[in-house]
Amino acid sequence: MLARDGYVCRQTGVLLIGTYPAGDSPVVDHIRPHRGDPALFWDEANLQSVSKEWHDRVKQSREKRGLA
């Protein structure tokens, strides 16, 4: 995913060049929560490269509110 997306966050455009736990470190995110569905878990069309900062703030907030 990271190479496919050019090491760029698909949500913010930030270059994913950091090392964990930096905010610009890369995370491969499920666009739609898989909820244990193996087909959705492994579906490359359901994966995106995002920054750790976006994932930990925006995505987690959306999921907690049931908006993911």
PDB file of N, H, CA, C and O in Angstrom:
ATOM      1  N   MET A   1       0.807  -1.190   0.000  1.00  0.00           N
ATOM      2  CA  MET A   1       0.000   0.000   0.000  1.00  0.00           C
ATOM      3  C   MET A   1       0.852   1.257   0.000  1.00  0.00           C
ATOM      4  O   MET A   1       0.585   2.198  -0.747  1.00  0.00           O
ATOM      5  N   LEU A   2       1.864   1.269   0.828  1.00  0.00           N
ATOM      6  H   LEU A   2       2.081   0.505   1.435  1.00  0.00           H
ATOM      7  CA  LEU A   2       2.680   2.467   0.944  1.00  0.00           C
ATOM      8  C   LEU A   2       3.321   2.830  -0.389  1.00  0.00           C
ATOM      9  O   LEU A   2       3.287   3.988  -0.804  1.00  0.00           O
ATOM     10  N   ALA A   3       3.906   1.841  -1.060  1.00  0.00           N
ATOM     11  H   ALA A   3       3.934   0.900  -0.723  1.00  0.00           H
ATOM     12  CA  ALA A   3       4.529   2.104  -2.359  1.00  0.00           C
ATOM     13  C   ALA A   3       3.461   2.513  -3.376  1.00  0.00           C
ATOM     14  O   ALA A   3       3.671   3.441  -4.156  1.00  0.00           O
ATOM     15  N   ARG A   4       2.319   1.825  -3.368  1.00  0.00           N
ATOM     16  H   ARG A   4       2.148   1.072  -2.734  1.00  0.00           H
ATOM     17  CA  ARG A   4       1.228   2.162  -4.296  1.00  0.00           C
ATOM     18  C   ARG A   4       0.812   3.614  -4.145  1.00  0.00           C
ATOM     19  O   ARG A   4       0.554   4.306  -5.130  1.00  0.00           O
ATOM     20  N   ASP A   5       0.749   4.069  -2.893  1.00  0.00           N
ATOM     21  H   ASP A   5       0.958   3.507  -2.093  1.00  0.00           H
ATOM     22  CA  ASP A   5       0.305   5.433  -2.608  1.00  0.00           C
ATOM     23  C   ASP A   5       1.444   6.443  -2.614  1.00  0.00           C
ATOM     24  O   ASP A   5       1.240   7.610  -2.278  1.00  0.00           O
ATOM     25  N   GLY A   6       2.644   6.005  -2.994  1.00  0.00           N
ATOM     26  H   GLY A   6       2.810   5.057  -3.267  1.00  0.00           H
ATOM     27  CA  GLY A   6       3.784   6.922  -3.098  1.00  0.00           C
ATOM     28  C   GLY A   6       4.260   7.465  -1.768  1.00  0.00           C
ATOM     29  O   GLY A   6       4.858   8.539  -1.711  1.00  0.00           O
ATOM     30  N   TYR A   7       3.997   6.723  -0.687  1.00  0.00           N
ATOM     31  H   TYR A   7       3.512   5.851  -0.733  1.00  0.00           H
ATOM     32  CA  TYR A   7       4.369   7.163   0.668  1.00  0.00           C
ATOM     33  C   TYR A   7       3.809   8.552   0.978  1.00  0.00           C
ATOM     34  O   TYR A   7       4.472   9.394   1.584  1.00  0.00           O
ATOM     35  N   VAL A   8       2.568   8.760   0.539  1.00  0.00           N
ATOM     36  H   VAL A   8       2.029   8.076   0.047  1.00  0.00           H
ATOM     37  CA  VAL A   8       1.853  10.014   0.790  1.00  0.00           C
ATOM     38  C   VAL A   8       0.526   9.658   1.455  1.00  0.00           C
ATOM     39  O   VAL A   8      -0.166   8.735   1.025  1.00  0.00           O
ATOM     40  N   CYS A   9       0.178  10.398   2.509  1.00  0.00           N
ATOM     41  H   CYS A   9       0.740  11.147   2.859  1.00  0.00           H
ATOM     42  CA  CYS A   9      -1.097  10.190   3.198  1.00  0.00           C
ATOM     43  C   CYS A   9      -2.234  10.517   2.234  1.00  0.00           C
ATOM     44  O   CYS A   9      -2.290  11.620   1.690  1.00  0.00           O
ATOM     45  N   ARG A  10      -3.131   9.573   2.022  1.00  0.00           N
ATOM     46  H   ARG A  10      -3.085   8.677   2.464  1.00  0.00           H
ATOM     47  CA  ARG A  10      -4.246   9.779   1.102  1.00  0.00           C
ATOM     48  C   ARG A  10      -5.303  10.715   1.666  1.00  0.00           C
ATOM     49  O   ARG A  10      -6.203  11.127   0.934  1.00  0.00           O
ATOM     50  N   GLN A  11      -5.220  11.061   2.934  1.00  0.00           N
ATOM     51  H   GLN A  11      -4.488  10.727   3.529  1.00  0.00           H
ATOM     52  CA  GLN A  11      -6.190  11.975   3.532  1.00  0.00           C
ATOM     53  C   GLN A  11      -5.674  13.403   3.649  1.00  0.00           C
ATOM     54  O   GLN A  11      -6.449  14.355   3.558  1.00  0.00           O
ATOM     55  N   THR A  12      -4.369  13.555   3.850  1.00  0.00           N
ATOM     56  H   THR A  12      -3.740  12.781   3.924  1.00  0.00           H
ATOM     57  CA  THR A  12      -3.832  14.898   4.102  1.00  0.00           C
ATOM     58  C   THR A  12      -2.760  15.335   3.111  1.00  0.00           C
ATOM     59  O   THR A  12      -2.443  16.521   3.031  1.00  0.00           O
ATOM     60  N   GLY A  13      -2.201  14.401   2.361  1.00  0.00           N
ATOM     61  H   GLY A  13      -2.458  13.436   2.426  1.00  0.00           H
ATOM     62  CA  GLY A  13      -1.124  14.734   1.436  1.00  0.00           C
ATOM     63  C   GLY A  13       0.250  14.819   2.073  1.00  0.00           C
ATOM     64  O   GLY A  13       1.219  15.168   1.399  1.00  0.00           O
ATOM     65  N   VAL A  14       0.354  14.505   3.359  1.00  0.00           N
ATOM     66  H   VAL A  14      -0.434  14.221   3.905  1.00  0.00           H
ATOM     67  CA  VAL A  14       1.630  14.551   4.076  1.00  0.00           C
ATOM     68  C   VAL A  14       2.527  13.411   3.600  1.00  0.00           C
ATOM     69  O   VAL A  14       2.065  12.285   3.417  1.00  0.00           O
ATOM     70  N   LEU A  15       3.812  13.709   3.402  1.00  0.00           N
ATOM     71  H   LEU A  15       4.188  14.624   3.551  1.00  0.00           H
ATOM     72  CA  LEU A  15       4.770  12.658   3.086  1.00  0.00           C
ATOM     73  C   LEU A  15       4.949  11.769   4.309  1.00  0.00           C
ATOM     74  O   LEU A  15       5.119  12.266   5.422  1.00  0.00           O
ATOM     75  N   LEU A  16       4.911  10.465   4.106  1.00  0.00           N
ATOM     76  H   LEU A  16       4.773  10.061   3.202  1.00  0.00           H
ATOM     77  CA  LEU A  16       5.015   9.501   5.209  1.00  0.00           C
ATOM     78  C   LEU A  16       6.475   9.089   5.357  1.00  0.00           C
ATOM     79  O   LEU A  16       6.879   8.006   4.934  1.00  0.00           O
ATOM     80  N   ILE A  17       7.254   9.978   5.967  1.00  0.00           N
ATOM     81  H   ILE A  17       6.926  10.858   6.311  1.00  0.00           H
ATOM     82  CA  ILE A  17       8.698   9.780   6.069  1.00  0.00           C
ATOM     83  C   ILE A  17       9.171   9.598   7.507  1.00  0.00           C
ATOM     84  O   ILE A  17      10.358   9.373   7.742  1.00  0.00           O
ATOM     85  N   GLY A  18       8.272   9.691   8.454  1.00  0.00           N
ATOM     86  H   GLY A  18       7.308   9.874   8.263  1.00  0.00           H
ATOM     87  CA  GLY A  18       8.653   9.598   9.855  1.00  0.00           C
ATOM     88  C   GLY A  18       8.823   8.161  10.318  1.00  0.00           C
ATOM     89  O   GLY A  18       8.441   7.208   9.639  1.00  0.00           O
ATOM     90  N   THR A  19       9.401   8.047  11.483  1.00  0.00           N
ATOM     91  H   THR A  19       9.711   8.821  12.035  1.00  0.00           H
ATOM     92  CA  THR A  19       9.576   6.761  12.153  1.00  0.00           C
ATOM     93  C   THR A  19       8.664   6.756  13.369  1.00  0.00           C
ATOM     94  O   THR A  19       8.608   7.736  14.111  1.00  0.00           O
ATOM     95  N   TYR A  20       7.952   5.659  13.576  1.00  0.00           N
ATOM     96  H   TYR A  20       7.998   4.862  12.973  1.00  0.00           H
ATOM     97  CA  TYR A  20       7.058   5.536  14.719  1.00  0.00           C
ATOM     98  C   TYR A  20       7.776   5.969  15.990  1.00  0.00           C
ATOM     99  O   TYR A  20       8.899   5.527  16.230  1.00  0.00           O
ATOM    100  N   PRO A  21       7.179   6.798  16.791  1.00  0.00           N
ATOM    101  CA  PRO A  21       5.798   7.255  16.863  1.00  0.00           C
ATOM    102  C   PRO A  21       5.541   8.639  16.264  1.00  0.00           C
ATOM    103  O   PRO A  21       4.588   9.304  16.669  1.00  0.00           O
ATOM    104  N   ALA A  22       6.352   9.085  15.322  1.00  0.00           N
ATOM    105  H   ALA A  22       7.126   8.544  14.993  1.00  0.00           H
ATOM    106  CA  ALA A  22       6.174  10.409  14.724  1.00  0.00           C
ATOM    107  C   ALA A  22       4.820  10.515  14.024  1.00  0.00           C
ATOM    108  O   ALA A  22       4.312   9.528  13.491  1.00  0.00           O
ATOM    109  N   GLY A  23       4.245  11.702  14.030  1.00  0.00           N
ATOM    110  H   GLY A  23       4.657  12.504  14.463  1.00  0.00           H
ATOM    111  CA  GLY A  23       2.947  11.935  13.397  1.00  0.00           C
ATOM    112  C   GLY A  23       2.948  11.661  11.907  1.00  0.00           C
ATOM    113  O   GLY A  23       1.910  11.328  11.336  1.00  0.00           O
ATOM    114  N   ASP A  24       4.123  11.801  11.258  1.00  0.00           N
ATOM    115  H   ASP A  24       4.967  12.072  11.721  1.00  0.00           H
ATOM    116  CA  ASP A  24       4.200  11.549   9.815  1.00  0.00           C
ATOM    117  C   ASP A  24       4.705  10.141   9.497  1.00  0.00           C
ATOM    118  O   ASP A  24       5.142   9.873   8.378  1.00  0.00           O
ATOM    119  N   SER A  25       4.642   9.241  10.487  1.00  0.00           N
ATOM    120  H   SER A  25       4.286   9.459  11.396  1.00  0.00           H
ATOM    121  CA  SER A  25       4.995   7.844  10.215  1.00  0.00           C
ATOM    122  C   SER A  25       3.808   7.168   9.528  1.00  0.00           C
ATOM    123  O   SER A  25       2.662   7.552   9.763  1.00  0.00           O
ATOM    124  N   PRO A  26       4.066   6.174   8.689  1.00  0.00           N
ATOM    125  CA  PRO A  26       3.008   5.553   7.898  1.00  0.00           C
ATOM    126  C   PRO A  26       2.160   4.546   8.668  1.00  0.00           C
ATOM    127  O   PRO A  26       2.651   3.814   9.527  1.00  0.00           O
ATOM    128  N   VAL A  27       0.872   4.534   8.331  1.00  0.00           N
ATOM    129  H   VAL A  27       0.474   5.129   7.633  1.00  0.00           H
ATOM    130  CA  VAL A  27      -0.081   3.555   8.842  1.00  0.00           C
ATOM    131  C   VAL A  27      -0.904   3.085   7.647  1.00  0.00           C
ATOM    132  O   VAL A  27      -1.342   3.905   6.841  1.00  0.00           O
ATOM    133  N   VAL A  28      -1.119   1.783   7.524  1.00  0.00           N
ATOM    134  H   VAL A  28      -0.763   1.116   8.179  1.00  0.00           H
ATOM    135  CA  VAL A  28      -2.029   1.264   6.500  1.00  0.00           C
ATOM    136  C   VAL A  28      -3.386   1.102   7.179  1.00  0.00           C
ATOM    137  O   VAL A  28      -3.533   0.347   8.140  1.00  0.00           O
ATOM    138  N   ASP A  29      -4.362   1.821   6.661  1.00  0.00           N
ATOM    139  H   ASP A  29      -4.243   2.434   5.881  1.00  0.00           H
ATOM    140  CA  ASP A  29      -5.677   1.936   7.281  1.00  0.00           C
ATOM    141  C   ASP A  29      -6.740   1.238   6.444  1.00  0.00           C
ATOM    142  O   ASP A  29      -6.704   1.282   5.214  1.00  0.00           O
ATOM    143  N   HIS A  30      -7.691   0.592   7.125  1.00  0.00           N
ATOM    144  H   HIS A  30      -7.721   0.557   8.124  1.00  0.00           H
ATOM    145  CA  HIS A  30      -8.868   0.045   6.444  1.00  0.00           C
ATOM    146  C   HIS A  30      -9.855   1.187   6.250  1.00  0.00           C
ATOM    147  O   HIS A  30     -10.267   1.824   7.219  1.00  0.00           O
ATOM    148  N   ILE A  31     -10.232   1.444   5.022  1.00  0.00           N
ATOM    149  H   ILE A  31      -9.898   0.926   4.234  1.00  0.00           H
ATOM    150  CA  ILE A  31     -11.172   2.519   4.718  1.00  0.00           C
ATOM    151  C   ILE A  31     -12.519   2.215   5.360  1.00  0.00           C
ATOM    152  O   ILE A  31     -13.077   3.050   6.071  1.00  0.00           O
ATOM    153  N   ARG A  32     -13.035   1.022   5.109  1.00  0.00           N
ATOM    154  H   ARG A  32     -12.581   0.343   4.532  1.00  0.00           H
ATOM    155  CA  ARG A  32     -14.237   0.545   5.776  1.00  0.00           C
ATOM    156  C   ARG A  32     -13.812  -0.462   6.829  1.00  0.00           C
ATOM    157  O   ARG A  32     -13.038  -1.368   6.517  1.00  0.00           O
ATOM    158  N   PRO A  33     -14.282  -0.343   8.055  1.00  0.00           N
ATOM    159  CA  PRO A  33     -13.913  -1.318   9.090  1.00  0.00           C
ATOM    160  C   PRO A  33     -14.251  -2.737   8.642  1.00  0.00           C
ATOM    161  O   PRO A  33     -15.342  -2.983   8.128  1.00  0.00           O
ATOM    162  N   HIS A  34     -13.325  -3.663   8.833  1.00  0.00           N
ATOM    163  H   HIS A  34     -12.439  -3.463   9.250  1.00  0.00           H
ATOM    164  CA  HIS A  34     -13.535  -5.027   8.372  1.00  0.00           C
ATOM    165  C   HIS A  34     -14.376  -5.855   9.338  1.00  0.00           C
ATOM    166  O   HIS A  34     -15.014  -6.823   8.921  1.00  0.00           O
ATOM    167  N   ARG A  35     -14.389  -5.501  10.598  1.00  0.00           N
ATOM    168  H   ARG A  35     -13.872  -4.716  10.936  1.00  0.00           H
ATOM    169  CA  ARG A  35     -15.184  -6.176  11.627  1.00  0.00           C
ATOM    170  C   ARG A  35     -15.074  -7.694  11.542  1.00  0.00           C
ATOM    171  O   ARG A  35     -16.062  -8.412  11.694  1.00  0.00           O
ATOM    172  N   GLY A  36     -13.846  -8.173  11.296  1.00  0.00           N
ATOM    173  H   GLY A  36     -13.043  -7.590  11.173  1.00  0.00           H
ATOM    174  CA  GLY A  36     -13.588  -9.604  11.267  1.00  0.00           C
ATOM    175  C   GLY A  36     -13.843 -10.286   9.932  1.00  0.00           C
ATOM    176  O   GLY A  36     -13.612 -11.489   9.809  1.00  0.00           O
ATOM    177  N   ASP A  37     -14.309  -9.556   8.934  1.00  0.00           N
ATOM    178  H   ASP A  37     -14.496  -8.579   9.034  1.00  0.00           H
ATOM    179  CA  ASP A  37     -14.563 -10.119   7.607  1.00  0.00           C
ATOM    180  C   ASP A  37     -13.235 -10.255   6.864  1.00  0.00           C
ATOM    181  O   ASP A  37     -12.650  -9.244   6.477  1.00  0.00           O
ATOM    182  N   PRO A  38     -12.745 -11.481   6.654  1.00  0.00           N
ATOM    183  CA  PRO A  38     -11.434 -11.655   6.022  1.00  0.00           C
ATOM    184  C   PRO A  38     -11.369 -11.092   4.606  1.00  0.00           C
ATOM    185  O   PRO A  38     -10.325 -10.581   4.199  1.00  0.00           O
ATOM    186  N   ALA A  39     -12.448 -11.174   3.855  1.00  0.00           N
ATOM    187  H   ALA A  39     -13.296 -11.589   4.186  1.00  0.00           H
ATOM    188  CA  ALA A  39     -12.437 -10.632   2.489  1.00  0.00           C
ATOM    189  C   ALA A  39     -12.214  -9.125   2.520  1.00  0.00           C
ATOM    190  O   ALA A  39     -11.425  -8.598   1.736  1.00  0.00           O
ATOM    191  N   LEU A  40     -12.897  -8.437   3.411  1.00  0.00           N
ATOM    192  H   LEU A  40     -13.538  -8.866   4.047  1.00  0.00           H
ATOM    193  CA  LEU A  40     -12.746  -6.986   3.528  1.00  0.00           C
ATOM    194  C   LEU A  40     -11.385  -6.629   4.125  1.00  0.00           C
ATOM    195  O   LEU A  40     -10.783  -5.622   3.752  1.00  0.00           O
ATOM    196  N   PHE A  41     -10.906  -7.456   5.049  1.00  0.00           N
ATOM    197  H   PHE A  41     -11.395  -8.274   5.352  1.00  0.00           H
ATOM    198  CA  PHE A  41      -9.602  -7.225   5.671  1.00  0.00           C
ATOM    199  C   PHE A  41      -8.486  -7.225   4.633  1.00  0.00           C
ATOM    200  O   PHE A  41      -7.603  -6.369   4.676  1.00  0.00           O
ATOM    201  N   TRP A  42      -8.515  -8.175   3.701  1.00  0.00           N
ATOM    202  H   TRP A  42      -9.233  -8.871   3.666  1.00  0.00           H
ATOM    203  CA  TRP A  42      -7.440  -8.331   2.718  1.00  0.00           C
ATOM    204  C   TRP A  42      -7.697  -7.597   1.409  1.00  0.00           C
ATOM    205  O   TRP A  42      -6.829  -7.604   0.535  1.00  0.00           O
ATOM    206  N   ASP A  43      -8.838  -6.975   1.242  1.00  0.00           N
ATOM    207  H   ASP A  43      -9.543  -6.969   1.952  1.00  0.00           H
ATOM    208  CA  ASP A  43      -9.178  -6.270   0.005  1.00  0.00           C
ATOM    209  C   ASP A  43      -8.300  -5.019  -0.145  1.00  0.00           C
ATOM    210  O   ASP A  43      -8.443  -4.060   0.614  1.00  0.00           O
ATOM    211  N   GLU A  44      -7.394  -5.039  -1.128  1.00  0.00           N
ATOM    212  H   GLU A  44      -7.278  -5.818  -1.744  1.00  0.00           H
ATOM    213  CA  GLU A  44      -6.477  -3.916  -1.307  1.00  0.00           C
ATOM    214  C   GLU A  44      -7.203  -2.619  -1.648  1.00  0.00           C
ATOM    215  O   GLU A  44      -6.688  -1.535  -1.377  1.00  0.00           O
ATOM    216  N   ALA A  45      -8.383  -2.716  -2.233  1.00  0.00           N
ATOM    217  H   ALA A  45      -8.802  -3.597  -2.453  1.00  0.00           H
ATOM    218  CA  ALA A  45      -9.166  -1.516  -2.529  1.00  0.00           C
ATOM    219  C   ALA A  45      -9.715  -0.885  -1.251  1.00  0.00           C
ATOM    220  O   ALA A  45     -10.166   0.260  -1.268  1.00  0.00           O
ATOM    221  N   ASN A  46      -9.679  -1.626  -0.147  1.00  0.00           N
ATOM    222  H   ASN A  46      -9.312  -2.556  -0.133  1.00  0.00           H
ATOM    223  CA  ASN A  46     -10.163  -1.132   1.141  1.00  0.00           C
ATOM    224  C   ASN A  46      -9.014  -0.635   2.028  1.00  0.00           C
ATOM    225  O   ASN A  46      -9.228  -0.333   3.202  1.00  0.00           O
ATOM    226  N   LEU A  47      -7.816  -0.550   1.483  1.00  0.00           N
ATOM    227  H   LEU A  47      -7.642  -0.795   0.529  1.00  0.00           H
ATOM    228  CA  LEU A  47      -6.654  -0.106   2.249  1.00  0.00           C
ATOM    229  C   LEU A  47      -6.137   1.218   1.713  1.00  0.00           C
ATOM    230  O   LEU A  47      -6.187   1.481   0.511  1.00  0.00           O
ATOM    231  N   GLN A  48      -5.641   2.045   2.621  1.00  0.00           N
ATOM    232  H   GLN A  48      -5.601   1.832   3.597  1.00  0.00           H
ATOM    233  CA  GLN A  48      -5.048   3.311   2.228  1.00  0.00           C
ATOM    234  C   GLN A  48      -3.883   3.638   3.147  1.00  0.00           C
ATOM    235  O   GLN A  48      -3.854   3.243   4.312  1.00  0.00           O
ATOM    236  N   SER A  49      -2.927   4.366   2.597  1.00  0.00           N
ATOM    237  H   SER A  49      -2.950   4.687   1.651  1.00  0.00           H
ATOM    238  CA  SER A  49      -1.798   4.846   3.386  1.00  0.00           C
ATOM    239  C   SER A  49      -2.195   6.168   4.023  1.00  0.00           C
ATOM    240  O   SER A  49      -2.662   7.082   3.343  1.00  0.00           O
ATOM    241  N   VAL A  50      -2.005   6.261   5.328  1.00  0.00           N
ATOM    242  H   VAL A  50      -1.626   5.519   5.880  1.00  0.00           H
ATOM    243  CA  VAL A  50      -2.316   7.497   6.050  1.00  0.00           C
ATOM    244  C   VAL A  50      -1.210   7.775   7.069  1.00  0.00           C
ATOM    245  O   VAL A  50      -0.403   6.902   7.388  1.00  0.00           O
ATOM    246  N   SER A  51      -1.194   8.993   7.561  1.00  0.00           N
ATOM    247  H   SER A  51      -1.849   9.702   7.302  1.00  0.00           H
ATOM    248  CA  SER A  51      -0.223   9.335   8.599  1.00  0.00           C
ATOM    249  C   SER A  51      -0.728   8.843   9.950  1.00  0.00           C
ATOM    250  O   SER A  51      -1.934   8.732  10.175  1.00  0.00           O
ATOM    251  N   LYS A  52       0.198   8.556  10.831  1.00  0.00           N
ATOM    252  H   LYS A  52       1.177   8.646  10.648  1.00  0.00           H
ATOM    253  CA  LYS A  52      -0.169   8.131  12.184  1.00  0.00           C
ATOM    254  C   LYS A  52      -1.004   9.215  12.859  1.00  0.00           C
ATOM    255  O   LYS A  52      -1.969   8.910  13.560  1.00  0.00           O
ATOM    256  N   GLU A  53      -0.638  10.479  12.650  1.00  0.00           N
ATOM    257  H   GLU A  53       0.146  10.726  12.081  1.00  0.00           H
ATOM    258  CA  GLU A  53      -1.381  11.567  13.271  1.00  0.00           C
ATOM    259  C   GLU A  53      -2.842  11.578  12.808  1.00  0.00           C
ATOM    260  O   GLU A  53      -3.748  11.692  13.634  1.00  0.00           O
ATOM    261  N   TRP A  54      -3.080  11.460  11.492  1.00  0.00           N
ATOM    262  H   TRP A  54      -2.344  11.367  10.821  1.00  0.00           H
ATOM    263  CA  TRP A  54      -4.455  11.452  10.981  1.00  0.00           C
ATOM    264  C   TRP A  54      -5.194  10.235  11.520  1.00  0.00           C
ATOM    265  O   TRP A  54      -6.332  10.346  11.978  1.00  0.00           O
ATOM    266  N   HIS A  55      -4.548   9.074  11.465  1.00  0.00           N
ATOM    267  H   HIS A  55      -3.624   8.984  11.093  1.00  0.00           H
ATOM    268  CA  HIS A  55      -5.193   7.835  11.920  1.00  0.00           C
ATOM    269  C   HIS A  55      -5.583   7.919  13.388  1.00  0.00           C
ATOM    270  O   HIS A  55      -6.701   7.564  13.762  1.00  0.00           O
ATOM    271  N   ASP A  56      -4.657   8.389  14.221  1.00  0.00           N
ATOM    272  H   ASP A  56      -3.748   8.678  13.918  1.00  0.00           H
ATOM    273  CA  ASP A  56      -4.898   8.394  15.667  1.00  0.00           C
ATOM    274  C   ASP A  56      -5.885   9.471  16.096  1.00  0.00           C
ATOM    275  O   ASP A  56      -6.543   9.326  17.127  1.00  0.00           O
ATOM    276  N   ARG A  57      -6.000  10.536  15.333  1.00  0.00           N
ATOM    277  H   ARG A  57      -5.466  10.654  14.495  1.00  0.00           H
ATOM    278  CA  ARG A  57      -6.912  11.617  15.708  1.00  0.00           C
ATOM    279  C   ARG A  57      -8.233  11.524  14.963  1.00  0.00           C
ATOM    280  O   ARG A  57      -9.278  11.278  15.566  1.00  0.00           O
ATOM    281  N   VAL A  58      -8.184  11.719  13.670  1.00  0.00           N
ATOM    282  H   VAL A  58      -7.335  11.919  13.181  1.00  0.00           H
ATOM    283  CA  VAL A  58      -9.411  11.812  12.879  1.00  0.00           C
ATOM    284  C   VAL A  58     -10.100  10.459  12.738  1.00  0.00           C
ATOM    285  O   VAL A  58     -11.282  10.331  13.056  1.00  0.00           O
ATOM    286  N   LYS A  59      -9.376   9.456  12.268  1.00  0.00           N
ATOM    287  H   LYS A  59      -8.416   9.560  12.010  1.00  0.00           H
ATOM    288  CA  LYS A  59      -9.999   8.148  12.014  1.00  0.00           C
ATOM    289  C   LYS A  59     -10.540   7.523  13.292  1.00  0.00           C
ATOM    290  O   LYS A  59     -11.666   7.026  13.312  1.00  0.00           O
ATOM    291  N   GLN A  60      -9.746   7.544  14.360  1.00  0.00           N
ATOM    292  H   GLN A  60      -8.831   7.947  14.344  1.00  0.00           H
ATOM    293  CA  GLN A  60     -10.202   6.951  15.613  1.00  0.00           C
ATOM    294  C   GLN A  60     -11.421   7.694  16.161  1.00  0.00           C
ATOM    295  O   GLN A  60     -12.330   7.069  16.707  1.00  0.00           O
ATOM    296  N   SER A  61     -11.447   9.017  16.020  1.00  0.00           N
ATOM    297  H   SER A  61     -10.708   9.524  15.576  1.00  0.00           H
ATOM    298  CA  SER A  61     -12.600   9.810  16.470  1.00  0.00           C
ATOM    299  C   SER A  61     -13.850   9.434  15.688  1.00  0.00           C
ATOM    300  O   SER A  61     -14.927   9.279  16.263  1.00  0.00           O
ATOM    301  N   ARG A  62     -13.703   9.287  14.371  1.00  0.00           N
ATOM    302  H   ARG A  62     -12.827   9.413  13.903  1.00  0.00           H
ATOM    303  CA  ARG A  62     -14.841   8.891  13.542  1.00  0.00           C
ATOM    304  C   ARG A  62     -15.356   7.510  13.941  1.00  0.00           C
ATOM    305  O   ARG A  62     -16.564   7.300  14.052  1.00  0.00           O
ATOM    306  N   GLU A  63     -14.444   6.581  14.153  1.00  0.00           N
ATOM    307  H   GLU A  63     -13.463   6.752  14.062  1.00  0.00           H
ATOM    308  CA  GLU A  63     -14.854   5.227  14.513  1.00  0.00           C
ATOM    309  C   GLU A  63     -15.574   5.211  15.862  1.00  0.00           C
ATOM    310  O   GLU A  63     -16.561   4.494  16.029  1.00  0.00           O
ATOM    311  N   LYS A  64     -15.090   5.992  16.819  1.00  0.00           N
ATOM    312  H   LYS A  64     -14.289   6.574  16.684  1.00  0.00           H
ATOM    313  CA  LYS A  64     -15.727   6.018  18.137  1.00  0.00           C
ATOM    314  C   LYS A  64     -17.144   6.591  18.049  1.00  0.00           C
ATOM    315  O   LYS A  64     -18.014   6.246  18.849  1.00  0.00           O
ATOM    316  N   ARG A  65     -17.361   7.471  17.066  1.00  0.00           N
ATOM    317  H   ARG A  65     -16.654   7.751  16.417  1.00  0.00           H
ATOM    318  CA  ARG A  65     -18.692   8.070  16.887  1.00  0.00           C
ATOM    319  C   ARG A  65     -19.562   7.271  15.922  1.00  0.00           C
ATOM    320  O   ARG A  65     -20.696   7.653  15.633  1.00  0.00           O
ATOM    321  N   GLY A  66     -19.016   6.148  15.421  1.00  0.00           N
ATOM    322  H   GLY A  66     -18.095   5.837  15.656  1.00  0.00           H
ATOM    323  CA  GLY A  66     -19.769   5.304  14.508  1.00  0.00           C
ATOM    324  C   GLY A  66     -19.856   5.858  13.100  1.00  0.00           C
ATOM    325  O   GLY A  66     -20.778   5.517  12.359  1.00  0.00           O
ATOM    326  N   LEU A  67     -18.906   6.713  12.714  1.00  0.00           N
ATOM    327  H   LEU A  67     -18.157   6.989  13.316  1.00  0.00           H
ATOM    328  CA  LEU A  67     -18.951   7.358  11.404  1.00  0.00           C
ATOM    329  C   LEU A  67     -17.969   6.763  10.399  1.00  0.00           C
ATOM    330  O   LEU A  67     -17.872   7.264   9.279  1.00  0.00           O
ATOM    331  N   ALA A  68     -17.258   5.737  10.754  1.00  0.00           N
ATOM    332  H   ALA A  68     -17.337   5.329  11.664  1.00  0.00           H
ATOM    333  CA  ALA A  68     -16.212   5.209   9.852  1.00  0.00           C
ATOM    334  C   ALA A  68     -16.807   4.457   8.694  1.00  0.00           C
ATOM    335  O   ALA A  68     -16.075   3.950   7.844  1.00  0.00           O
TER     336      ALA A  68
END
